[in-house]
């Protein structure tokens, strides 16, 4: 199975789909004109144009396509032209003459039996397959990096909103406490508590804004042109669980379809062919050789005269290696050790793929449960805040109770926002663990985002 066959079912972008995506990205950026909020899919298409690591992976893939051509060339005829023009001196007895000569020869060599060339040709095909797999894995990697950076930005933005809301509410509570103190309904302690919470809310707002700026800089490392506004997860969005809902199918798929596992498998095949190539150094090689040439001697002094000779040859040439100083045996042993290393690396890749699949599956399922719990906690916090404010107005609650209730609401909102985006990221990571993350998956997540 070659690299294109391995990646055909993964839903990743083929080269023509990449070109289409890049064209759409340009069209969207021109048509939108900055009026609309940027969403995940728009920024992903920009990342295909602007992310330097993705561009490097694309160049590496293009270079890898040449490995098949170079390997196949070892099995095809080799044609060379040799030509020279020489000045000669002849000193025989009483003859001491100088003369010129010209010669050209066309030589064709067709390998008939070179086992090392066949192994190297197969290695070229495998290296092309490896570059295809690395290219597919790079597409998944840029999608995950972009999603992680995007979710960090919008989660930080929602944290800023929650901190700003707490700051505003703390300011109102401080003003209310000062007014109540003036009319004698509260003590100076209530004013000091309100002032302390307002100052704390001010510090939290500054920290949230700083985190938002840091998240934007991380996104700018992927896409150069940052938008002014971002689409956020709709409050009514329903997050879906894994399908199938059992872990075992995901683990089994990761052991075979994970791109790092597939790369390790191809690398092991390359190492096997390398052992074959090096062992072939002990074997004879057989070539078909044909050549045609013409030479001409130009004499300026008698008794020499101008002579022209033309010759053609065709035949089979056999080369038998006898002794290379032990280099061939050493290279075979080295190749066997490299094959053992490739076997161990494949096993390691499988274990890591299983770990990634299990981690992503558990992260997604536990994330969904955490989102439901935090949704309930937010509703409870809002109800508690309303009750506490009413109790404060009628005198059964004190100022610090209201401040605590407001802080609890802000914290619940921030945690819920982060948990929702983390759950979406685990969903994408689970697809990537089994080599199935595609633009369609990003589009499905993007459909949950709305402009505000």
Secondary structure, DSSP 8 states (H G I E B T S, - for coil): --HHHHHGGGT---HHHHHHHHHHHHHHHHHHTT-S-B-HHHHHHHHHHH-HHHHHHHHHHHHHTHHHHHHHHTTS-EEEEEEEEEEEEEEETTEEEEEEEEEEEEEEEEEEE-HHHHHHHHHHHHHHHHHHHHHHHHHHHHHHHHHHHHHHHHHHHHHHHHHHHHHHHHHHHHHHHHHHHHHTSS-HHHHHHHHHHHHHHHHHHHHHHHHHHHHHHHHHTT-SS--S-B-EE-TT------SSSSHHHHHHHHHHH-HHHHHHHHHHHHHHHHHHHHHGGGS-EEEEEEEEEEEEEEESSTT---EEEEEEEEEEEEE-----TTHHHHHHHHHHHHHHHHHHHHHHHHHHHHHHHHHHHHHHHHHHHHHHHHHHHHHHHHHHHHHHHHHHHHTSS-HHHHHHHHHHHHHHHHHHHHHHHHHHHHHHHHHHHTT---HHHHHHHHTTEE--
